[in-house]
Amino acid sequence: MRNLTVRLKLAAALSIFLFGTSAMAAPPGESRNSDVGKKLFSFNILAVPQNNWSTNDTTCTNSGHRIFFQRVQSGSIGSIAWTFDPSAAQNFKITDCDGTNDGTGAVLVNENLSVYVMIRVVGKKTDSLTLTCADIIDLGADNLCLIDEETFNKGKSFTKIMSNVFDNRLEEVLWTLETGTGFRNAQVWIFEKL
């Protein structure tokens, strides 16, 4: 009986530790808001010193989780075109991952999903990224861009940039990226919108 009591106490302590750790492991910022569900997809925006990262923009050997741009000390890095398409064959796909030569990247999202798209800058302490979000084709009922323009510095918190509500309409958004401090890396996470 004593062994059973000890085992139950250990199991209870372990479950408190595991549940407490998983709650603390969620990144801070808007990703913890009550209307944010599970993480569905993620990728990194990387500014690298070389150009022509890949021989073909649409064929990158990175499992579809990175978009590359050429690093600059200040000025424009490039842009990312987002297409929310109700006929997309899969939920998320990076369709152009190499912006090192032409300054463009592209992401395809199934429009049948209700999502939040969030970003945070990682890398050097001095890194910053100015992101401008603009609707290009906005036929749906929702306003995709939650910000017009904002500068992000290295930090732990994620910030909501875009929101999509399923409405079965083709929509496009353009992110324009600039730096004043030699930006290197940002994480983009896509969460379920509750």
Secondary structure, 3 states (H helix, E strand, C coil): CHHHHHHHHHHHHHHHHHHHHHHHHCCCEHHHCCCEEEEEEEEEEEEECCCCCCCCCCCCCCCCCEEEEECCCCEEEEEEEEEEECCCCCCEEEEECEECCCCEEEEEEECCCCEEEEEEEECCCCCEEEEEEEEEEECCCCCCECCCEEEEEECCCEEEEEEECCCCCCEEEEEEEEECCCCCEEEEEEEEEC
